[in-house]
Amino acid sequence: MPRKKRRYTDQFYAPSPTKGNLFWRRFIPFQIWRFFVLNFKIIKIVVLGHS
């Protein structure tokens, strides 16, 4: 007896990014800011780990 195949519903697929998300992903000043914030967090973790 063959098993029925169920199709994936929309909840199994990733959502499409909004226009706002795409803007912030491509906005270079924001990317530079996030780069420095992330690096500062990493430096803080390293410095606190070595003291």
Secondary structure, DSSP 8 states (H G I E B T S, - for coil): ---------GGGS-----HHHHHHHH-HHHHHHHHHHHHHHHHHHHHHHT-
